[in-house]
Amino acid sequence: MKIRNLLSINYYLLALTSFFLEYTRSLKPCHDDFYSTEQNRSSFPAGFLFGAGSSAYQKKFLTIARNVADEFYYLYKEDIARMKNIGLDTFRISISWPRVLPRIQPSVTLFHRDLPQALEDEYGGFLSPKIVRGNSATEPYLVTHHLILSHANAVKLYRDKNQTSQKGIVGITVNSIWQVPKFQIVSSRKAALRALDFQFGWVVHPMTNGDYPKTMRCLVGNRLPNFTNEESILMKGTLYFVGLNYYTSLYAADATSYSSVFLSYTTDSHVNDTAEKNGIPIGEPAGGNRLYMYPKGIREIVLYVKRKYSDLLIYITENGMADNNNNSLPIDEALDDDLRIKYHHRHLSYLLQAIKMGADVRGYSIWSFMDDFEWNFGYTLRFGLTYVDYKNGLKRYLKKSAFSFKNFLQMENSTTDSSLLVSR
């Protein structure tokens, strides 16, 4: 397995994220009656943080042929001003430059796939040709094992050196796909729970319970690394919060009877997850491969975390949908993104349900603030609230969804559906 294939791990385990928030412990969840479609900032608990995200790598990425990026490195003052104009509280970024962002609360991602320069220089990063053989039955587990231990040691270091003076908190962000049983039978329900263990529990369970989920121990066997007693003690209690990157959900069906010649993380859970059932997608297409709108899933994954992990503090660190990049489309038409407005409005509605059911959710961050480089999709997808014109000097235009979100954030008491309030 080439080293670049290890990027698939980050589909399940993303950034080690640090929120430096002095007041977060004072927030209380809301327990009022259920919402209607009339919602705005004041519908959420006092102090709830609304923001948008990006990463240094995706903002700065240049292709040799096209020399394209969105130039956030140079235009950050203008972009931060746009964020404040919309009314965002936070901007989730990874740090790859010595910048202080004024007038906005940073939510800092320590690792978002951009490696330290020393590793790039020594090994060539993720695209290094030096590793051309590997073992997909063991390497994902080894890499994640040491990422978890790195997190635990980083938290200990922060506690010992800085937390008393800075009053910050450290957590970890996990890509969180809700699993819907494909059939109303026991085997599908068990498959959905196994999939969640292999995705979410793989990372969070050791940090809360000191070891991997029992299902993983049973199915992976001796290919799953062991923690020493000292490491288990070190890990437990190292999550001040968990960040959820939620985009979509999948149907889960039992695949126990399926036998594969090759052992792999992707088959160890014995789950067949699909985006369709009887030829019908789980929701409206929302960009990219297997990305469909299933807003109910954000409520379900949040309540799952609440039940299974003892009311763990939660931030929604990513939530968003993509448009296909159509260079021939006039900009005025490209800015008209009603589906994105619908996507975020519906997800916020279900998130509010979870909060009113007792989940301790403290913030919601849209992916992304502006269009950027989307990994293997390159510049073919646009997730942003802000349109970046790659052909004409990287000029920015706020999309219809940005104005809608601005109205949502600035309206305190309204009886109008906030998704319909748009201005240009």
Sequence and secondary structure as in RCSB ss.txt:
>XXXX:A:sequence
MKIRNLLSINYYLLALTSFFLEYTRSLKPCHDDFYSTEQNRSSFPAGFLFGAGSSAYQKKFLTIARNVADEFYYL
YKEDIARMKNIGLDTFRISISWPRVLPRIQPSVTLFHRDLPQALEDEYGGFLSPKIVRGNSATEPYLVTHHLILS
HANAVKLYRDKNQTSQKGIVGITVNSIWQVPKFQIVSSRKAALRALDFQFGWVVHPMTNGDYPKTMRCLVGNRLP
NFTNEESILMKGTLYFVGLNYYTSLYAADATSYSSVFLSYTTDSHVNDTAEKNGIPIGEPAGGNRLYMYPKGIRE
IVLYVKRKYSDLLIYITENGMADNNNNSLPIDEALDDDLRIKYHHRHLSYLLQAIKMGADVRGYSIWSFMDDFEW
NFGYTLRFGLTYVDYKNGLKRYLKKSAFSFKNFLQMENSTTDSSLLVSR
>XXXX:A:secstr
  GGGGGGGGGTEEEEEEE  SSGGG      S   S   GGGS TT EEEEE  HHHHH   TTT     HHHH
HHHHHHHHHHHT SEEEEE  S    TTSEEEEES SS   HHHHHHH GGG TT     TTTHHHHHHHHHHHH
HHHHHHHHHHHTHHHH  EEEEEEE  EEEESSSSHHHHHHHHHHHIIIIIHHHHHHHHSS  HHHHHHHGGGS 
   HHHHHHHTT  S EEEE   EEEEEE TT   SS  HHHHT EEEESEETTEESSEE SSTT EE THHHHH
HHHHHHHHTTS  EEEEE    EE  TTS HHHHT  HHHHHHHHHHHHHHHHHHHTT  EEEEEEE SB    G
GGTTSEE  SEEEETTTTTEEEE HHHHHHHHHHH SS SS GGG    
